[in-house]
Amino acid sequence: MAQLSDDCFAFGGELLSMSAALELLGAKVAPVVAPETVPLKAARGRILAAPVVAPRDVPPHDNSAVDGYAVFFDDLVPGETTVLKLAGRAAAGHPLVGAARRGEAVRIFTGAPMPAGPDTVLMQEDCREADGGVQIPPGIRRGANRRRAGEDVKAGATVLRPGQRLRAQEIGLAASLGCTALDVYRPLRVAIFSTGDEVRDPGADLAPGAIYDANRYLLQALLQGLGAEVTDLGILADDRTRIAAALAAAARDHDLILTSGGMSTGEEDHVKAAVEAQGSLHFWRLAIKPGRPVAMGQIGHVPFMGLPGNPVAVMVTFLILTRPLVLRLAGGEPATPRRFRVTAGFDYKKRSNRCEFVRARLERGGDGGWVARKFPRDGAGILSSMVESDGLAEIGEGISRIEPGMSVEFIPFSEVLE
């Protein structure tokens, strides 16, 4: 008797590889959003649309890195304690009044402009004041504790480039240049649907066979993390005509349409056919697990991505495929997530012609390195596995077996979740 397959990926002919899908996505997708100017305080999380060039040096003048005493290095006696007369004071926002003179030390504080002439600053903890002078021990190097003008940013340098997603540090850097507003792309408008007669909104009564919809809430949170404006268009029943009408309506005023479910080959999976009837698909069915039934296409000129119905597959395929799509459409630079080599703390078998993502948490190994421990259950519907894991171990094409102690590539969720 022939053995029956328990692998839902076993049928359906050749599948597109993940790398080929990402290459196709890169070739097909360009920004679709226009730039706008927003106040600096409203720019966090937005994608920069124009370069930011420094109009001035930062800092604008040489200044002291410590509280202490500014001196002429050539006034110091090599190998001996030097006593200099204490004359003048410089604090942040209050430069020295008058000129510094040879043979004297200026009391100076952190951030204060360096007086003209003195080139070295002694920390106050290393010196001792007495009788109107300051005793300076030997051993300081020329230029110590002096921060140069332009040490952070030189005037004319491009410090921020289009496509960067603005974090707190970019906002702070722009403020240090005196910027009050930035040119950014407007937020991407994304419509999301779930599909399926069995799907209900949280809070509704559950009839026999019904389930609560996690996917729309998951997708909305993921998209908002990328700065998108999300329109939740609810749950579509398994009716091809209604699905086609809803997709066409969404295409009229959105930049991207995102669905979950209905992309497989069953009699009640209608999304693929509805898209093909009024647009086109660039790919459908990928050689990845979880998440084989994934499609990218367009309805008119509006990009479309159809994700699987199981929530883990939704999240994995979003992080690997939808995230770079969203960033490209929004004008961003979708940098490839960094992978880190860790030690496998699990045994795993797979087909060598596809890429699989294994949910895992990290533990310190005996040698101090990181060991990936596989979540004990593999189901694509076990969303709790994503809560209890630290990321995904990527088992690429060409690999059919992972044994404990082998090296694997690991994508921490911190690399792909904002």
PEJO-V644255 format. One record per helix or strand. SS is the DSSP state (H for helix, E for strand). FROM is the first residue (numbers start at 1). LEN is the number of residues. If there is no record, write none. Layout:
BEGIN
((SS	FROM	LEN) (SS	FROM	LEN))
END
This chain:
BEGIN
((E	16	1) (H	18	11) (E	35	5) (H	40	3) (E	47	2) (E	52	2) (E	58	1) (E	63	2) (E	68	4) (H	73	3) (E	82	10) (E	94	1) (E	104	5) (E	113	1) (E	120	4) (H	124	3) (E	127	4) (E	133	4) (E	146	2) (E	153	1) (E	158	3) (E	165	1) (H	168	9) (E	181	5) (E	189	7) (E	199	2) (E	211	2) (H	215	11) (E	229	8) (H	240	12) (E	256	5) (H	271	8) (E	279	6) (E	286	1) (E	288	2) (E	295	5) (E	302	6) (H	311	19) (E	340	5) (E	348	2) (E	355	10) (E	370	5) (H	384	4) (E	391	5) (E	401	2) (E	407	6) (H	413	3))
END
